Amino acid sequence: MAYTISDKLDWIMIFILEFGRKHGLTMKQAFNYLNRYQGMAFLDKHYDYVHTQSFKSMVDDITEYCHKKGGGL
């Protein structure tokens, strides 16, 4: 199924917000962390799957993924 860039960006922006809320980060800090530890690349590459999951589940999963890539959260 094809997704519009707008739909994808909307979902990713909400994800960044939820990720930041869980970890006490601003949106900018959350984006920078996710970008540095390859979470953004993962979300982009696997959008077909990740957007069907709950934000809570994905925040937990991406936190673990980034931790494996060297992140400290």
C-alpha positions in Angstrom: 0.0 0.0 0.0 1.3 3.4 -0.9 1.4 6.2 1.8 1.6 9.9 1.2 4.6 11.7 2.5 2.2 13.9 4.5 0.7 10.8 6.3 4.2 9.5 7.0 5.5 12.8 8.4 2.4 13.2 10.5 2.9 9.8 12.1 6.6 10.3 12.6 6.0 13.8 14.2 3.6 12.3 16.7 6.0 9.5 17.4 8.8 11.9 18.1 6.5 13.8 20.5 5.5 10.6 22.3 9.1 9.4 22.5 10.1 12.8 24.0 7.3 12.7 26.5 8.3 9.2 27.7 12.0 10.3 28.2 11.5 13.9 29.3 12.9 15.4 26.1 11.9 18.3 23.9 10.9 17.4 20.4 14.2 18.7 19.2 16.1 16.6 21.7 14.0 13.5 20.9 14.6 14.0 17.1 18.4 14.5 17.6 18.6 11.4 19.8 16.6 9.3 17.3 18.6 10.6 14.4 21.9 10.0 16.1 21.1 6.4 17.1 19.5 5.4 13.9 15.9 5.3 15.1 14.7 7.8 12.5 16.2 5.6 9.7 14.5 2.6 11.2 11.1 4.3 11.3 11.5 5.5 7.7 12.6 2.1 6.4 10.0 0.1 8.3 7.1 2.6 8.2 4.7 0.0 6.7 5.0 -2.0 9.9 5.7 0.5 12.7 2.7 2.8 11.9 0.3 -0.2 12.6 1.6 -0.6 16.1 0.7 1.4 19.2 2.8 4.4 20.0 3.6 3.0 23.4 4.8 -0.3 22.0 6.9 1.5 19.3 8.4 3.9 21.8 9.5 1.0 23.9 10.9 -0.9 20.9 12.7 2.1 19.4 14.2 2.9 22.8 15.6 -0.6 22.9 16.8 -0.4 19.3 18.6 2.9 19.9 20.1 1.6 23.1 21.6 -1.3 21.1 23.1 1.3 18.8 24.8 3.1 21.7 22.0 5.3 23.0 21.9 5.9 26.7 18.1 6.2 27.3 
